[in-house]
Amino acid sequence: MWFKHLHLYRLHGAPELDSTMLADALETHAAKPLGTADARRLGWTAPAGRLGGGQLLHEIQGHRLLSVLRQERLLPASVVKEEVDEQVADIEAREGRKVTRKEKTALKEQITEELLPRAFVRSQKIDLWWDTRRHLIGINASSRTRAEDVLDLLRETLGSLKATPLSSQTLPIRAMTTWLGDPASRPADLQLGDQVELKAKGDDGVLRARQVDLDSDEIQQLLESGRQASKLAMSLEGRLSFVLHDDLALKSLRFGDALIEEADHADDGDDALARLETDFILMAQALSDDIVRLIEWLDGENTQAPAET
């Protein structure tokens, strides 16, 4: 249940839906088997799987848990290209002429359509956390593109939804560079980890370092040369550790031992569904509090960002 990544969005005037209304809306966009002609499909699925009896929404103390099933047919471009090349060669040999670019495009579309039903299907479950009290959404996706796909499905489900990526007054890249270069500037409960990504302002590329002392002379010299920290591993009082990205995404999340032990000691018996909900509420509460703290370290939220519909 514990999220591994987090892309954060601020809701602007989100529709007030009780859990019953939201659950009904989710049902209308529930996941269905991928059709033979479909390359990709997204739909809502039960966060607890079969254990939840098909329940698409869990809401506990103002925190909502939803899950999306993303299905995609895997049709390698190299397979399509090989088939197109063979048919082009056959036409040119048979008709004694060059196949035009327009004909090649049409062939590619035709071959893709023919091969698609036989392609393997890859399925992925992506979880969404909705903090209704703080009007915040967090999506457990490895990339911003995947997170946006989930957000688009939620917009389609609700009819409209104004949301923007969470942003701060001080850019994360500026704050991370300052924290890395000046230990005295670090908040009292912030501890640096052992990973960093340093970007140059010019065309010198990106330097990535793992399992290193971030206060070492080598790192300081790179900062003095003008490089900036675009990713930085850190932890908050042992409660939560992650790699902060320059777009305010949190990657490689790890929750503190005390929180995991609290979940382990919860009185949920052998009820797997109760265990999922216990893990979720403990995680959601910790994330909600620590995100507030992180934004404070970045001089508050940037509330001027235009809302998307």
Contacts in CASP RR format, 6 or more apart in sequence:
PFRMAT RR
TARGET T0000
AUTHOR 0000-0000-0000
METHOD contacts of the structure
MODEL  1
MWFKHLHLYRLHGAPELDSTMLADALETHAAKPLGTADARRLGWTAPAGR
LGGGQLLHEIQGHRLLSVLRQERLLPASVVKEEVDEQVADIEAREGRKVT
RKEKTALKEQITEELLPRAFVRSQKIDLWWDTRRHLIGINASSRTRAEDV
LDLLRETLGSLKATPLSSQTLPIRAMTTWLGDPASRPADLQLGDQVELKA
KGDDGVLRARQVDLDSDEIQQLLESGRQASKLAMSLEGRLSFVLHDDLAL
KSLRFGDALIEEADHADDGDDALARLETDFILMAQALSDDIVRLIEWLDG
ENTQAPAET
1 276 0 8 1.000
1 279 0 8 1.000
1 280 0 8 1.000
1 283 0 8 1.000
2 253 0 8 1.000
2 255 0 8 1.000
2 279 0 8 1.000
2 283 0 8 1.000
3 127 0 8 1.000
3 129 0 8 1.000
3 140 0 8 1.000
3 253 0 8 1.000
3 283 0 8 1.000
3 287 0 8 1.000
4 140 0 8 1.000
4 142 0 8 1.000
4 251 0 8 1.000
4 252 0 8 1.000
4 253 0 8 1.000
5 140 0 8 1.000
5 141 0 8 1.000
5 142 0 8 1.000
5 249 0 8 1.000
5 250 0 8 1.000
5 251 0 8 1.000
5 252 0 8 1.000
5 253 0 8 1.000
6 138 0 8 1.000
6 139 0 8 1.000
6 140 0 8 1.000
6 242 0 8 1.000
6 249 0 8 1.000
6 250 0 8 1.000
6 251 0 8 1.000
6 253 0 8 1.000
6 287 0 8 1.000
7 138 0 8 1.000
7 139 0 8 1.000
7 141 0 8 1.000
7 144 0 8 1.000
7 147 0 8 1.000
7 165 0 8 1.000
7 249 0 8 1.000
8 136 0 8 1.000
8 137 0 8 1.000
8 138 0 8 1.000
8 165 0 8 1.000
8 166 0 8 1.000
8 248 0 8 1.000
8 249 0 8 1.000
8 250 0 8 1.000
8 291 0 8 1.000
9 136 0 8 1.000
9 137 0 8 1.000
9 138 0 8 1.000
9 139 0 8 1.000
9 147 0 8 1.000
9 151 0 8 1.000
9 163 0 8 1.000
9 164 0 8 1.000
9 165 0 8 1.000
9 166 0 8 1.000
10 135 0 8 1.000
10 136 0 8 1.000
10 163 0 8 1.000
10 164 0 8 1.000
10 165 0 8 1.000
10 166 0 8 1.000
10 167 0 8 1.000
10 301 0 8 1.000
10 305 0 8 1.000
11 135 0 8 1.000
11 136 0 8 1.000
11 137 0 8 1.000
11 161 0 8 1.000
11 162 0 8 1.000
11 163 0 8 1.000
12 135 0 8 1.000
12 162 0 8 1.000
12 163 0 8 1.000
12 164 0 8 1.000
12 307 0 8 1.000
13 135 0 8 1.000
13 162 0 8 1.000
14 132 0 8 1.000
14 135 0 8 1.000
14 161 0 8 1.000
14 162 0 8 1.000
14 163 0 8 1.000
15 158 0 8 1.000
15 160 0 8 1.000
15 161 0 8 1.000
17 25 0 8 1.000
17 158 0 8 1.000
19 57 0 8 1.000
19 59 0 8 1.000
19 64 0 8 1.000
22 57 0 8 1.000
22 64 0 8 1.000
23 55 0 8 1.000
23 56 0 8 1.000
23 57 0 8 1.000
25 157 0 8 1.000
25 158 0 8 1.000
26 44 0 8 1.000
26 56 0 8 1.000
26 57 0 8 1.000
26 66 0 8 1.000
26 157 0 8 1.000
27 44 0 8 1.000
27 56 0 8 1.000
28 157 0 8 1.000
29 43 0 8 1.000
29 44 0 8 1.000
29 153 0 8 1.000
29 156 0 8 1.000
29 157 0 8 1.000
30 43 0 8 1.000
30 44 0 8 1.000
30 45 0 8 1.000
30 56 0 8 1.000
31 41 0 8 1.000
31 42 0 8 1.000
31 43 0 8 1.000
31 44 0 8 1.000
31 45 0 8 1.000
31 68 0 8 1.000
31 69 0 8 1.000
31 71 0 8 1.000
32 41 0 8 1.000
32 43 0 8 1.000
33 71 0 8 1.000
34 40 0 8 1.000
34 41 0 8 1.000
34 71 0 8 1.000
34 73 0 8 1.000
34 121 0 8 1.000
35 41 0 8 1.000
36 116 0 8 1.000
36 117 0 8 1.000
37 113 0 8 1.000
37 116 0 8 1.000
37 117 0 8 1.000
38 71 0 8 1.000
38 73 0 8 1.000
39 72 0 8 1.000
39 73 0 8 1.000
39 75 0 8 1.000
39 116 0 8 1.000
40 70 0 8 1.000
40 71 0 8 1.000
40 72 0 8 1.000
40 73 0 8 1.000
41 70 0 8 1.000
41 71 0 8 1.000
42 68 0 8 1.000
42 69 0 8 1.000
42 70 0 8 1.000
42 71 0 8 1.000
42 149 0 8 1.000
42 150 0 8 1.000
42 153 0 8 1.000
43 68 0 8 1.000
43 69 0 8 1.000
43 70 0 8 1.000
43 153 0 8 1.000
44 56 0 8 1.000
44 66 0 8 1.000
44 67 0 8 1.000
44 68 0 8 1.000
44 69 0 8 1.000
44 153 0 8 1.000
44 157 0 8 1.000
45 56 0 8 1.000
45 67 0 8 1.000
45 68 0 8 1.000
45 69 0 8 1.000
45 125 0 8 1.000
46 52 0 8 1.000
46 53 0 8 1.000
46 54 0 8 1.000
46 55 0 8 1.000
46 56 0 8 1.000
46 67 0 8 1.000
47 55 0 8 1.000
47 56 0 8 1.000
47 58 0 8 1.000
47 65 0 8 1.000
47 66 0 8 1.000
47 67 0 8 1.000
47 127 0 8 1.000
47 276 0 8 1.000
48 54 0 8 1.000
48 55 0 8 1.000
48 58 0 8 1.000
48 272 0 8 1.000
48 273 0 8 1.000
48 276 0 8 1.000
51 272 0 8 1.000
51 273 0 8 1.000
51 276 0 8 1.000
52 273 0 8 1.000
56 66 0 8 1.000
56 67 0 8 1.000
57 64 0 8 1.000
57 65 0 8 1.000
57 66 0 8 1.000
58 64 0 8 1.000
58 65 0 8 1.000
58 276 0 8 1.000
58 277 0 8 1.000
58 280 0 8 1.000
59 65 0 8 1.000
60 277 0 8 1.000
60 280 0 8 1.000
60 281 0 8 1.000
60 284 0 8 1.000
61 281 0 8 1.000
61 285 0 8 1.000
62 131 0 8 1.000
62 132 0 8 1.000
62 133 0 8 1.000
63 129 0 8 1.000
63 130 0 8 1.000
63 131 0 8 1.000
63 132 0 8 1.000
63 280 0 8 1.000
63 281 0 8 1.000
63 284 0 8 1.000
63 285 0 8 1.000
63 288 0 8 1.000
64 128 0 8 1.000
64 129 0 8 1.000
64 130 0 8 1.000
64 131 0 8 1.000
64 132 0 8 1.000
65 127 0 8 1.000
65 128 0 8 1.000
65 129 0 8 1.000
65 130 0 8 1.000
65 277 0 8 1.000
65 280 0 8 1.000
65 284 0 8 1.000
66 127 0 8 1.000
66 128 0 8 1.000
66 130 0 8 1.000
66 154 0 8 1.000
67 125 0 8 1.000
67 126 0 8 1.000
67 127 0 8 1.000
67 128 0 8 1.000
68 125 0 8 1.000
68 126 0 8 1.000
68 127 0 8 1.000
68 128 0 8 1.000
68 149 0 8 1.000
68 150 0 8 1.000
68 153 0 8 1.000
69 123 0 8 1.000
69 124 0 8 1.000
69 125 0 8 1.000
70 123 0 8 1.000
70 124 0 8 1.000
70 125 0 8 1.000
70 126 0 8 1.000
70 146 0 8 1.000
70 149 0 8 1.000
71 121 0 8 1.000
71 122 0 8 1.000
71 123 0 8 1.000
72 121 0 8 1.000
72 122 0 8 1.000
72 123 0 8 1.000
72 124 0 8 1.000
73 116 0 8 1.000
73 119 0 8 1.000
73 120 0 8 1.000
73 121 0 8 1.000
73 122 0 8 1.000
74 119 0 8 1.000
74 120 0 8 1.000
74 121 0 8 1.000
74 122 0 8 1.000
75 112 0 8 1.000
75 115 0 8 1.000
75 116 0 8 1.000
75 119 0 8 1.000
79 115 0 8 1.000
80 108 0 8 1.000
80 111 0 8 1.000
80 112 0 8 1.000
80 115 0 8 1.000
83 111 0 8 1.000
83 115 0 8 1.000
84 104 0 8 1.000
84 107 0 8 1.000
84 108 0 8 1.000
84 111 0 8 1.000
87 107 0 8 1.000
87 111 0 8 1.000
88 99 0 8 1.000
88 104 0 8 1.000
88 107 0 8 1.000
91 99 0 8 1.000
91 103 0 8 1.000
92 98 0 8 1.000
92 99 0 8 1.000
99 107 0 8 1.000
126 139 0 8 1.000
126 140 0 8 1.000
126 141 0 8 1.000
126 146 0 8 1.000
126 147 0 8 1.000
126 150 0 8 1.000
127 139 0 8 1.000
127 140 0 8 1.000
128 137 0 8 1.000
128 138 0 8 1.000
128 139 0 8 1.000
128 140 0 8 1.000
128 150 0 8 1.000
128 154 0 8 1.000
129 137 0 8 1.000
129 138 0 8 1.000
129 139 0 8 1.000
129 140 0 8 1.000
129 280 0 8 1.000
129 283 0 8 1.000
129 284 0 8 1.000
129 287 0 8 1.000
130 136 0 8 1.000
130 137 0 8 1.000
130 138 0 8 1.000
131 137 0 8 1.000
131 138 0 8 1.000
131 284 0 8 1.000
131 288 0 8 1.000
134 288 0 8 1.000
134 292 0 8 1.000
136 166 0 8 1.000
136 288 0 8 1.000
136 291 0 8 1.000
137 151 0 8 1.000
137 154 0 8 1.000
137 163 0 8 1.000
138 147 0 8 1.000
139 146 0 8 1.000
139 147 0 8 1.000
139 150 0 8 1.000
139 151 0 8 1.000
141 147 0 8 1.000
141 150 0 8 1.000
142 251 0 8 1.000
144 165 0 8 1.000
144 247 0 8 1.000
144 249 0 8 1.000
151 161 0 8 1.000
151 163 0 8 1.000
154 161 0 8 1.000
155 161 0 8 1.000
155 163 0 8 1.000
155 309 0 8 1.000
160 309 0 8 1.000
161 309 0 8 1.000
162 307 0 8 1.000
162 308 0 8 1.000
162 309 0 8 1.000
163 307 0 8 1.000
163 308 0 8 1.000
164 305 0 8 1.000
164 306 0 8 1.000
164 307 0 8 1.000
164 308 0 8 1.000
165 247 0 8 1.000
165 248 0 8 1.000
165 305 0 8 1.000
166 248 0 8 1.000
166 291 0 8 1.000
166 295 0 8 1.000
166 301 0 8 1.000
167 248 0 8 1.000
167 301 0 8 1.000
167 302 0 8 1.000
167 305 0 8 1.000
168 175 0 8 1.000
168 248 0 8 1.000
168 295 0 8 1.000
168 298 0 8 1.000
168 299 0 8 1.000
168 300 0 8 1.000
168 301 0 8 1.000
168 302 0 8 1.000
169 298 0 8 1.000
169 299 0 8 1.000
169 300 0 8 1.000
169 301 0 8 1.000
169 302 0 8 1.000
170 298 0 8 1.000
170 299 0 8 1.000
170 300 0 8 1.000
171 246 0 8 1.000
172 244 0 8 1.000
172 245 0 8 1.000
172 246 0 8 1.000
172 247 0 8 1.000
172 248 0 8 1.000
172 298 0 8 1.000
173 199 0 8 1.000
173 228 0 8 1.000
173 229 0 8 1.000
173 230 0 8 1.000
173 246 0 8 1.000
174 228 0 8 1.000
175 297 0 8 1.000
175 298 0 8 1.000
176 228 0 8 1.000
176 229 0 8 1.000
176 230 0 8 1.000
176 231 0 8 1.000
176 232 0 8 1.000
176 244 0 8 1.000
176 246 0 8 1.000
177 223 0 8 1.000
177 228 0 8 1.000
177 229 0 8 1.000
178 185 0 8 1.000
179 185 0 8 1.000
179 186 0 8 1.000
179 190 0 8 1.000
179 192 0 8 1.000
179 229 0 8 1.000
179 232 0 8 1.000
179 234 0 8 1.000
180 192 0 8 1.000
180 196 0 8 1.000
180 214 0 8 1.000
180 219 0 8 1.000
180 223 0 8 1.000
180 229 0 8 1.000
180 232 0 8 1.000
181 219 0 8 1.000
181 220 0 8 1.000
181 223 0 8 1.000
183 215 0 8 1.000
186 192 0 8 1.000
187 297 0 8 1.000
189 236 0 8 1.000
189 237 0 8 1.000
189 293 0 8 1.000
190 234 0 8 1.000
190 235 0 8 1.000
190 236 0 8 1.000
190 297 0 8 1.000
191 234 0 8 1.000
191 235 0 8 1.000
191 236 0 8 1.000
191 238 0 8 1.000
192 214 0 8 1.000
192 215 0 8 1.000
192 232 0 8 1.000
192 233 0 8 1.000
192 234 0 8 1.000
193 214 0 8 1.000
193 232 0 8 1.000
193 233 0 8 1.000
193 234 0 8 1.000
193 235 0 8 1.000
193 241 0 8 1.000
194 210 0 8 1.000
194 211 0 8 1.000
194 212 0 8 1.000
194 213 0 8 1.000
194 214 0 8 1.000
194 233 0 8 1.000
195 208 0 8 1.000
195 209 0 8 1.000
195 210 0 8 1.000
195 211 0 8 1.000
195 212 0 8 1.000
195 231 0 8 1.000
195 232 0 8 1.000
195 233 0 8 1.000
195 243 0 8 1.000
196 208 0 8 1.000
196 209 0 8 1.000
196 212 0 8 1.000
196 214 0 8 1.000
196 219 0 8 1.000
196 229 0 8 1.000
196 231 0 8 1.000
196 232 0 8 1.000
196 233 0 8 1.000
197 206 0 8 1.000
197 207 0 8 1.000
197 208 0 8 1.000
197 209 0 8 1.000
197 229 0 8 1.000
197 230 0 8 1.000
197 231 0 8 1.000
197 232 0 8 1.000
198 206 0 8 1.000
198 207 0 8 1.000
198 208 0 8 1.000
198 209 0 8 1.000
198 219 0 8 1.000
198 222 0 8 1.000
198 223 0 8 1.000
198 227 0 8 1.000
198 228 0 8 1.000
198 229 0 8 1.000
198 230 0 8 1.000
199 205 0 8 1.000
199 206 0 8 1.000
199 227 0 8 1.000
199 228 0 8 1.000
199 229 0 8 1.000
199 230 0 8 1.000
200 206 0 8 1.000
200 225 0 8 1.000
200 226 0 8 1.000
200 227 0 8 1.000
201 226 0 8 1.000
201 227 0 8 1.000
201 228 0 8 1.000
206 230 0 8 1.000
207 222 0 8 1.000
207 227 0 8 1.000
208 231 0 8 1.000
209 219 0 8 1.000
212 218 0 8 1.000
212 219 0 8 1.000
213 219 0 8 1.000
214 232 0 8 1.000
214 233 0 8 1.000
223 229 0 8 1.000
230 245 0 8 1.000
230 246 0 8 1.000
231 243 0 8 1.000
231 244 0 8 1.000
231 245 0 8 1.000
231 246 0 8 1.000
231 251 0 8 1.000
232 243 0 8 1.000
232 244 0 8 1.000
233 241 0 8 1.000
233 242 0 8 1.000
233 243 0 8 1.000
233 244 0 8 1.000
233 252 0 8 1.000
234 241 0 8 1.000
234 242 0 8 1.000
234 243 0 8 1.000
234 244 0 8 1.000
235 241 0 8 1.000
235 242 0 8 1.000
236 290 0 8 1.000
236 293 0 8 1.000
236 294 0 8 1.000
238 256 0 8 1.000
238 258 0 8 1.000
239 255 0 8 1.000
239 256 0 8 1.000
239 258 0 8 1.000
239 259 0 8 1.000
239 286 0 8 1.000
239 290 0 8 1.000
240 253 0 8 1.000
240 254 0 8 1.000
240 255 0 8 1.000
240 256 0 8 1.000
240 286 0 8 1.000
240 287 0 8 1.000
240 290 0 8 1.000
241 252 0 8 1.000
241 253 0 8 1.000
241 254 0 8 1.000
241 256 0 8 1.000
242 250 0 8 1.000
242 251 0 8 1.000
242 252 0 8 1.000
242 253 0 8 1.000
242 254 0 8 1.000
243 250 0 8 1.000
243 251 0 8 1.000
243 252 0 8 1.000
244 250 0 8 1.000
244 294 0 8 1.000
245 251 0 8 1.000
255 283 0 8 1.000
255 286 0 8 1.000
259 282 0 8 1.000
259 283 0 8 1.000
259 286 0 8 1.000
262 282 0 8 1.000
263 275 0 8 1.000
263 278 0 8 1.000
263 279 0 8 1.000
263 282 0 8 1.000
266 275 0 8 1.000
266 278 0 8 1.000
268 274 0 8 1.000
268 275 0 8 1.000
268 278 0 8 1.000
269 275 0 8 1.000
295 301 0 8 1.000
END
